[in-house]
Structure formats: C-alpha cells, structure tokens
Amino acid sequence: LPIDLQPRDSLMHLAEYSKFALDNKSQNYKLRISQFHTNISTASDSLSSSWNILLHCIIQ
C-alpha cells in the first residue's frame, strides 16, 4: 500500500506498507496497516498508530 504524503509547501514523501486490511461497517471501516518498508519509503512511519483515528473521522 503506497501512501503519498505532501505537507503544504514541501516535497512529496512516500510511505510504503506490505500489509493492509479494511474492517467492515460494524468496525467503522478501520484501516489496518503494517510492515512499513524502510528501504523504499522516503517518509517515516508516522501512520501506523494514528491512521485508524484519521480514517474513522473522515468516514463519520
């Protein structure tokens, strides 16, 4: 799962993960990601702990 990140007025960075899963409606469609690729990614792994909260807020 490649995720492109671009902060305002900054260069684009890539966070690459090997595994991801999307839960069902009863679990509020939580996106679970794991196995961050340090050798491919140009961003740090800042999404593993906060991504579930962010996605939940967007869907609601």
N, CA, C and O of each residue as an XYZ file, in Angstrom:
240
protein
N       0.858     -1.172      0.000
C       0.000      0.000      0.000
C       0.902      1.231      0.000
O       1.473      1.562      1.039
N       1.045      1.906     -1.110
C       1.821      3.145     -1.122
C       0.939      4.327     -0.699
O      -0.202      4.453     -1.145
N       1.474      5.172      0.152
C       0.753      6.362      0.600
C       1.645      7.564      0.338
O       2.732      7.669      0.905
N       1.191      8.467     -0.519
C       1.938      9.684     -0.822
C       1.531     10.775      0.157
O       0.344     11.020      0.371
N       2.517     11.422      0.743
C       2.282     12.483      1.724
C       2.959     13.757      1.236
O       4.133     13.735      0.865
N       2.228     14.858      1.234
C       2.833     16.118      0.843
C       2.346     17.231      1.759
O       1.233     17.737      1.611
N       3.201     17.604      2.711
C       2.844     18.744      3.557
C       2.771     20.011      2.699
O       3.381     20.092      1.633
N       2.037     20.964      3.169
C       1.926     22.227      2.449
C       3.308     22.835      2.235
O       4.123     22.877      3.157
N       3.567     23.304      1.024
C       4.838     23.950      0.670
C       6.043     23.072      0.970
O       7.055     23.560      1.474
N       5.948     21.791      0.669
C       7.061     20.879      0.922
C       7.092     19.807     -0.165
O       6.181     19.710     -0.987
N       8.138     19.020     -0.154
C       8.285     17.932     -1.114
C       7.386     16.757     -0.758
O       7.045     16.560      0.408
N       7.002     15.977     -1.764
C       6.190     14.787     -1.535
C       7.063     13.671     -0.977
O       8.217     13.516     -1.377
N       6.506     12.897     -0.054
C       7.189     11.753      0.544
C       6.313     10.523      0.376
O       5.095     10.630      0.232
N       6.938      9.364      0.397
C       6.232      8.099      0.218
C       6.385      7.240      1.462
O       7.489      7.089      1.986
N       5.283      6.679      1.935
C       5.296      5.671      3.000
C       4.732      4.395      2.383
O       3.603      4.389      1.893
N       5.502      3.329      2.404
C       5.099      2.068      1.764
C       4.920      0.987      2.823
O       5.781      0.797      3.682
N       3.787      0.275      2.753
C       3.456     -0.792      3.696
C       3.145     -2.069      2.919
O       2.544     -2.012      1.846
N       3.556     -3.226      3.459
C       3.309     -4.512      2.793
C       1.907     -5.038      3.022
O       1.320     -5.647      2.129
N       1.371     -4.813      4.192
C       0.068     -5.395      4.524
C      -0.931     -4.316      4.913
O      -0.600     -3.349      5.599
N      -2.168     -4.510      4.452
C      -3.249     -3.637      4.889
C      -4.562     -4.399      4.824
O      -4.711     -5.337      4.040
N      -5.504     -3.990      5.647
C      -6.834     -4.598      5.670
C      -7.839     -3.524      6.058
O      -7.530     -2.618      6.831
N      -9.032     -3.637      5.517
C     -10.106     -2.707      5.832
C     -11.213     -3.477      6.539
O     -11.776     -4.422      5.987
N     -11.521     -3.062      7.771
C     -12.578     -3.721      8.538
C     -13.951     -3.394      7.947
O     -14.077     -2.535      7.073
N     -14.965     -4.087      8.434
C     -16.326     -3.895      7.928
C     -17.027     -2.714      8.616
O     -16.452     -2.046      9.475
N     -18.270     -2.479      8.220
C     -19.037     -1.338      8.731
C     -19.179     -1.376     10.246
O     -19.088     -0.336     10.899
N     -19.402     -2.563     10.817
C     -19.578     -2.658     12.273
C     -18.307     -2.280     13.035
O     -18.363     -1.955     14.221
N     -17.175     -2.321     12.359
C     -15.901     -1.915     12.960
C     -15.490     -0.514     12.494
O     -14.336     -0.113     12.643
N     -16.448      0.218     11.930
C     -16.233      1.597     11.459
C     -15.164      1.699     10.374
O     -14.461      2.705     10.278
N     -15.045      0.656      9.563
C     -14.130      0.654      8.418
C     -12.688      1.011      8.791
O     -12.021      1.751      8.068
N     -12.222      0.492      9.900
C     -10.844      0.768     10.309
C      -9.871      0.207      9.285
O     -10.000     -0.936      8.848
N      -8.902      1.020      8.913
C      -7.836      0.586      8.026
C      -6.665      0.171      8.895
O      -6.187      0.948      9.721
N      -6.210     -1.049      8.709
C      -5.076     -1.565      9.476
C      -3.898     -1.726      8.530
O      -4.003     -2.386      7.496
N      -2.783     -1.120      8.892
C      -1.589     -1.206      8.063
C      -0.436     -1.726      8.899
O      -0.365     -1.482     10.104
N       0.473     -2.450      8.243
C       1.646     -2.978      8.948
C       2.750     -3.271      7.946
O       2.556     -3.187      6.733
N       3.876     -3.607      8.467
C       5.090     -3.928      7.715
C       5.545     -2.750      6.853
O       5.519     -2.803      5.624
N       5.955     -1.702      7.533
C       6.481     -0.495      6.902
C       7.805     -0.816      6.217
O       8.661     -1.478      6.803
N       7.977     -0.353      4.986
C       9.212     -0.588      4.224
C      10.170      0.589      4.401
O       9.975      1.649      3.806
N      11.189      0.400      5.210
C      12.162      1.473      5.412
C      13.071      1.658      4.205
O      13.577      2.758      3.985
N      13.290      0.609      3.420
C      14.200      0.718      2.276
C      13.549      1.382      1.059
O      14.265      1.824      0.159
N      12.231      1.465      1.003
C      11.520      2.083     -0.123
C      11.003      3.472      0.251
O      11.012      4.386     -0.574
N      10.562      3.622      1.477
C       9.868      4.834      1.914
C      10.812      6.008      2.092
O      11.949      5.851      2.536
N      10.319      7.189      1.735
C      11.065      8.424      1.983
C      10.473      9.184      3.171
O      11.021     10.200      3.597
N       9.363      8.693      3.698
C       8.737      9.264      4.898
C       8.992      8.323      6.069
O       9.338      7.157      5.880
N       8.818      8.838      7.266
C       8.924      7.968      8.440
C       7.582      7.266      8.664
O       6.573      7.641      8.067
N       7.577      6.260      9.515
C       6.358      5.501      9.793
C       5.544      6.218     10.867
O       5.529      5.799     12.024
N       4.882      7.275     10.488
C       4.068      8.024     11.452
C       2.590      7.660     11.364
O       1.781      8.176     12.136
N       2.227      6.780     10.436
C       0.813      6.455     10.238
C       0.342      5.226     10.990
O      -0.855      5.103     11.248
N       1.214      4.324     11.349
C       0.792      3.066     11.971
C      -0.069      3.281     13.203
O      -1.028      2.540     13.413
N       0.244      4.266     14.016
C      -0.518      4.465     15.248
C      -1.681      5.442     15.082
O      -2.644      5.364     15.844
N      -1.624      6.356     14.117
C      -2.657      7.390     14.023
C      -3.621      7.203     12.863
O      -4.648      7.882     12.820
N      -3.338      6.322     11.933
C      -4.160      6.183     10.733
C      -5.585      5.747     11.048
O      -6.520      6.257     10.431
N      -5.787      4.823     11.982
C      -7.140      4.357     12.312
C      -8.022      5.504     12.783
O      -9.194      5.572     12.412
N      -7.489      6.388     13.578
C      -8.256      7.525     14.087
C      -8.612      8.467     12.944
O      -9.751      8.925     12.853
N      -7.658      8.760     12.078
C      -7.875      9.674     10.965
C      -8.939      9.140     10.015
O      -9.853      9.875      9.643
N      -8.839      7.895      9.622
C      -9.804      7.320      8.699
C     -11.199      7.296      9.323
O     -12.183      7.577      8.639
N     -11.294      6.971     10.586
C     -12.589      6.941     11.274
C     -13.241      8.327     11.236
O     -14.445      8.437     11.008
N     -12.466      9.363     11.455
C     -13.006     10.725     11.442
C     -13.477     11.127     10.049
O     -14.490     11.814      9.920
N     -12.764     10.712      9.008
C     -13.139     11.061      7.641
C     -14.446     10.382      7.252
O     -15.303     11.013      6.633
N     -14.615      9.118      7.600
C     -15.806      8.358      7.218
C     -17.039      8.843      7.968
O     -18.132      8.867      7.403
N     -16.885      9.225      9.219
C     -18.022      9.688     10.013
C     -18.469     10.993      9.460
O     -19.421     11.585      9.967
